[in-house]
Amino acid sequence: MPTKQTLEDKTVTTLSFLAMGLFSLSVLLPILYIIQLTFSTSSDASFRILPRGFTLDHYKYVLENELIQRPFLNSLFVTACSVVVSMVLTIGIAYPLSRKELIGRKYLNFIVVLPMLLSLGFLPKYLLVKDLGMLDSYASLIFPAALNTFNILIMRNFLENIPASLVESARIDGCSELKILFKIVLPLSTAALATVGLFYMVGSWNSYLEVILYINEPSMHTLQVVLRTLVMETPMDSSSTEQMLLKNIQYTTIVVALIPIMIVYPFLQKYFVKGVLIGSIKG
């Protein structure tokens, strides 16, 4: 039988919904404003949700512009490689750490957590990348950022929640550790894989500082570097009309930069909350 809410409970619930509604509007309205400008034929500074006029010329210009095409493809390549490398390494570390029979498990877990407690900054990392000869190569964007302690812990904690009886039964049947991993553990870890993969994808796609530090060749720059240049460096000698149209191009480029994440996220959304929740609770 449902419990009757008191006046205090109703007040708290109403205020909570009101606060969430205001927060949602504060996030949604700027996004709608940017999107309408990408379709608008003018760059009217007044706030609008619907575009003034309608045109796809801004998207056509951005998608056909070679200065944006190459960095966009570079970002896709780096992100795809980063996700694959990061997931392989993360699973390779998290799975052994999730097994209670692992010798020295406590100390190995401490070593994994240690980078979260001690941050050495970019200088040692830059010197290491330089000494390894990875400057001006995509390897400098893929391998130094291939592992993230938080993602390892999420994956490890999720794997710890898989019933040990399943693993033991597979061992009794003669399955090797690799076969147990690929046939039993990973198929049961879809939520964690989707969550950690999404974290790695967003981190790699939004990477900016690493590109500036390690890549000097302009043709190898990713979309985020070009996006920052386009948004921040507005030509001062152009007319006001040209600057207004440039504003539309800037916002269109921002929207285009969000497209890959917007395409992938809906497919992973149903796993995301479960992966974060279970992976954040130690089993």
C-alpha positions as CSV (number, residue, x, y, z in Angstrom):
1,M,0.0,0.0,0.0
2,P,1.5,3.3,-1.1
3,T,2.5,5.6,1.8
4,K,0.7,9.0,1.9
5,Q,3.1,11.9,1.4
6,T,3.2,14.6,4.0
7,L,3.1,18.3,3.2
8,E,6.9,18.4,3.9
9,D,7.5,15.5,1.5
10,K,5.4,17.2,-1.3
11,T,7.3,20.5,-0.8
12,V,10.7,18.8,-1.0
13,T,9.6,16.9,-4.1
14,T,8.2,20.0,-5.8
15,L,11.3,22.0,-5.1
16,S,13.5,19.2,-6.3
17,F,11.6,19.0,-9.6
18,L,11.7,22.8,-9.9
19,A,15.5,22.8,-9.3
20,M,16.1,20.0,-11.8
21,G,13.9,21.8,-14.4
22,L,15.8,25.1,-14.0
23,F,19.1,23.3,-14.3
24,S,17.9,21.4,-17.4
25,L,16.8,24.7,-19.0
26,S,20.2,26.3,-18.2
27,V,21.9,23.5,-20.0
28,L,19.4,23.1,-22.9
29,L,18.8,26.7,-23.9
30,P,22.4,27.6,-24.8
31,I,22.6,24.4,-26.9
32,L,19.4,25.3,-28.7
33,Y,20.7,28.8,-29.3
34,I,23.9,27.5,-30.9
35,I,22.1,25.0,-33.0
36,Q,19.6,27.5,-34.4
37,L,22.5,29.8,-35.4
38,T,24.0,27.0,-37.5
39,F,20.8,27.0,-39.6
40,S,20.1,30.7,-39.5
41,T,20.8,33.0,-42.4
42,S,21.9,35.8,-40.0
43,S,23.9,36.1,-36.8
44,D,21.4,38.1,-34.9
45,A,22.8,38.4,-31.3
46,S,19.4,38.3,-29.7
47,F,18.4,35.1,-28.1
48,R,16.3,32.8,-30.3
49,I,15.4,29.1,-30.3
50,L,14.1,29.0,-33.9
51,P,16.5,30.0,-36.7
52,R,16.0,33.3,-38.6
53,G,15.6,32.0,-42.1
54,F,16.9,28.5,-42.9
55,T,20.1,27.4,-44.7
56,L,22.4,24.4,-44.8
57,D,25.3,26.5,-46.3
58,H,27.2,26.6,-43.0
59,Y,27.3,22.9,-42.7
60,K,28.2,22.6,-46.4
61,Y,31.0,25.0,-45.9
62,V,32.4,23.2,-42.8
63,L,32.1,19.7,-44.2
64,E,33.7,20.7,-47.6
65,N,36.5,22.8,-46.0
66,E,39.8,21.0,-46.3
67,L,41.1,22.9,-43.3
68,I,38.4,21.1,-41.2
69,Q,38.2,17.8,-43.1
70,R,41.7,16.6,-42.4
71,P,41.7,17.4,-38.7
72,F,38.3,15.7,-38.4
73,L,39.6,12.5,-40.0
74,N,42.7,12.8,-37.8
75,S,40.5,13.0,-34.7
76,L,38.5,9.9,-35.8
77,F,41.7,7.9,-36.4
78,V,43.3,8.9,-33.1
79,T,40.1,8.3,-31.1
80,A,39.5,4.9,-32.7
81,C,43.0,3.7,-32.1
82,S,43.1,5.1,-28.6
83,V,39.8,3.4,-27.6
84,V,41.1,0.0,-28.9
85,V,44.5,0.3,-27.2
86,S,43.0,1.6,-24.0
87,M,40.3,-1.1,-23.7
88,V,42.8,-3.9,-24.3
89,L,45.2,-2.6,-21.7
90,T,42.5,-1.8,-19.2
91,I,40.9,-5.2,-19.5
92,G,44.4,-6.8,-19.3
93,I,45.0,-5.0,-15.9
94,A,41.5,-5.1,-14.4
95,Y,40.8,-8.8,-15.0
96,P,43.8,-10.1,-13.0
97,L,43.2,-7.5,-10.3
98,S,39.6,-8.7,-9.9
99,R,40.7,-12.3,-9.1
100,K,41.1,-12.8,-5.4
101,E,43.6,-15.6,-5.8
102,L,46.1,-13.2,-7.5
103,I,49.4,-13.2,-5.5
104,G,50.2,-9.7,-4.3
105,R,46.8,-8.4,-5.3
106,K,46.7,-5.8,-2.5
107,Y,50.0,-4.3,-3.4
108,L,49.3,-4.3,-7.2
109,N,46.0,-2.5,-6.5
110,F,48.0,0.1,-4.6
111,I,50.4,0.6,-7.5
112,V,47.4,1.1,-9.8
113,V,45.8,3.7,-7.5
114,L,49.2,5.5,-6.9
115,P,49.0,7.7,-10.1
116,M,45.7,9.2,-8.8
117,L,47.6,10.4,-5.6
118,L,50.8,11.6,-7.3
119,S,50.6,13.8,-10.4
120,L,53.9,14.7,-11.9
121,G,52.6,17.1,-14.4
122,F,53.3,17.3,-18.1
123,L,57.1,18.0,-18.1
124,P,58.2,14.4,-17.1
125,K,55.6,13.0,-19.6
126,Y,56.9,15.3,-22.4
127,L,60.5,14.3,-21.7
128,L,59.6,10.6,-21.8
129,V,57.6,11.0,-25.0
130,K,60.6,12.9,-26.5
131,D,63.1,10.3,-25.4
132,L,61.0,7.5,-26.9
133,G,61.0,9.3,-30.2
134,M,57.2,9.7,-30.4
135,L,57.1,13.4,-31.0
136,D,55.2,14.4,-34.1
137,S,53.5,11.0,-34.3
138,Y,50.1,9.8,-33.4
139,A,51.7,7.3,-30.9
140,S,52.2,10.3,-28.6
141,L,48.5,10.9,-28.5
142,I,47.5,7.2,-28.1
143,F,50.0,5.5,-25.7
144,P,50.7,8.1,-23.0
145,A,47.0,8.5,-22.3
146,A,46.1,4.8,-22.9
147,L,45.4,4.1,-19.2
148,N,43.2,5.8,-16.7
149,T,43.2,4.8,-13.1
150,F,39.5,5.6,-12.6
151,N,38.5,3.5,-15.6
152,I,40.6,0.6,-14.4
153,L,38.9,0.7,-11.0
154,I,35.4,0.8,-12.6
155,M,36.3,-2.2,-14.8
156,R,37.9,-4.1,-11.9
157,N,35.0,-3.5,-9.5
158,F,32.5,-4.6,-12.1
159,L,34.5,-7.8,-12.8
160,E,34.6,-8.5,-9.1
161,N,30.8,-8.7,-9.1
162,I,30.7,-11.6,-11.5
163,P,29.9,-14.7,-9.5
164,A,33.1,-16.7,-8.8
165,S,31.2,-19.9,-9.3
166,L,30.9,-19.3,-13.0
167,V,34.7,-18.9,-13.3
168,E,35.3,-21.9,-11.2
169,S,32.9,-24.0,-13.2
170,A,34.7,-23.0,-16.4
171,R,38.1,-24.0,-14.9
172,I,36.7,-27.4,-13.8
173,D,35.6,-27.9,-17.4
174,G,39.2,-27.2,-18.6
175,C,38.8,-23.6,-19.9
176,S,42.0,-21.6,-20.0
177,E,42.1,-18.1,-18.4
178,L,41.8,-16.4,-21.9
179,K,38.8,-18.6,-22.8
180,I,37.2,-17.7,-19.5
181,L,37.8,-14.0,-20.2
182,F,36.5,-14.0,-23.7
183,K,33.7,-16.6,-23.4
184,I,32.3,-15.8,-19.9
185,V,33.7,-12.6,-18.3
186,L,33.5,-10.1,-21.2
187,P,30.0,-11.1,-22.4
188,L,28.8,-10.4,-18.9
189,S,30.6,-7.1,-18.7
190,T,28.8,-5.2,-21.5
191,A,27.8,-2.4,-19.3
192,A,31.3,-1.8,-18.0
193,L,32.8,-2.1,-21.4
194,A,30.4,0.4,-22.8
195,T,30.9,2.8,-19.9
196,V,34.7,2.7,-19.9
197,G,34.9,2.8,-23.7
198,L,32.7,5.9,-23.7
199,F,35.0,7.6,-21.2
200,Y,38.1,6.8,-23.2
201,M,36.3,8.0,-26.4
202,V,35.3,11.3,-25.0
203,G,38.7,11.9,-23.4
204,S,40.6,11.2,-26.6
205,W,38.1,13.1,-28.9
206,N,38.4,16.2,-26.6
207,S,42.2,16.0,-26.3
208,Y,43.7,19.4,-26.9
209,L,46.7,20.1,-24.7
210,E,48.5,16.8,-25.7
211,V,48.2,17.7,-29.4
212,I,49.7,21.2,-28.8
213,L,52.6,19.7,-26.8
214,Y,53.5,16.7,-28.9
215,I,52.5,17.5,-32.5
216,N,54.2,20.3,-34.3
217,E,53.1,19.3,-37.8
218,P,49.9,21.2,-38.7
219,S,48.7,18.5,-41.0
220,M,48.6,16.1,-38.1
221,H,46.5,18.4,-35.8
222,T,43.2,17.1,-34.6
223,L,39.8,18.9,-34.8
224,Q,40.0,20.4,-31.3
225,V,43.1,22.4,-32.2
226,V,41.5,23.8,-35.4
227,L,38.2,24.4,-33.5
228,R,40.0,26.5,-30.9
229,T,41.8,28.5,-33.6
230,L,38.6,29.1,-35.4
231,V,36.7,30.2,-32.3
232,M,39.4,32.3,-30.7
233,E,41.2,33.9,-33.6
234,T,38.5,36.0,-35.3
235,P,40.0,38.3,-38.1
236,M,39.9,41.9,-36.8
237,D,40.2,43.4,-40.3
238,S,37.0,41.8,-41.6
239,S,33.7,43.7,-41.9
240,S,31.0,43.4,-39.3
241,T,28.9,41.3,-41.7
242,E,31.7,38.9,-42.3
243,Q,32.3,38.5,-38.6
244,M,28.7,37.8,-38.1
245,L,28.7,35.1,-40.7
246,L,32.0,33.8,-39.2
247,K,30.1,33.4,-35.9
248,N,27.7,31.0,-37.7
249,I,30.6,29.0,-39.1
250,Q,32.2,28.8,-35.6
251,Y,29.1,27.4,-34.0
252,T,28.5,25.0,-36.9
253,T,32.1,23.7,-36.4
254,I,31.3,23.2,-32.7
255,V,28.2,21.2,-33.6
256,V,30.0,19.1,-36.2
257,A,32.7,18.3,-33.5
258,L,29.9,16.9,-31.3
259,I,28.4,14.7,-33.9
260,P,30.5,11.5,-33.3
261,I,29.7,11.6,-29.6
262,M,26.0,12.3,-30.3
263,I,25.9,9.3,-32.6
264,V,27.6,6.9,-30.3
265,Y,26.1,7.9,-26.9
266,P,22.4,6.8,-27.6
267,F,23.6,3.3,-28.3
268,L,25.5,3.1,-25.1
269,Q,23.1,5.1,-22.8
270,K,21.3,2.0,-21.5
271,Y,24.5,0.5,-20.3
272,F,26.1,3.7,-19.0
273,V,24.3,4.2,-15.7
274,K,24.5,0.5,-14.8
275,G,28.2,0.4,-15.7
276,V,29.1,3.4,-13.5
277,L,26.9,2.3,-10.6
278,I,28.1,-1.3,-10.4
279,G,31.6,-0.4,-11.3
280,S,31.8,2.2,-8.6
281,I,30.7,-0.2,-5.8
282,K,33.3,-2.5,-4.6
283,G,32.0,-6.1,-4.6
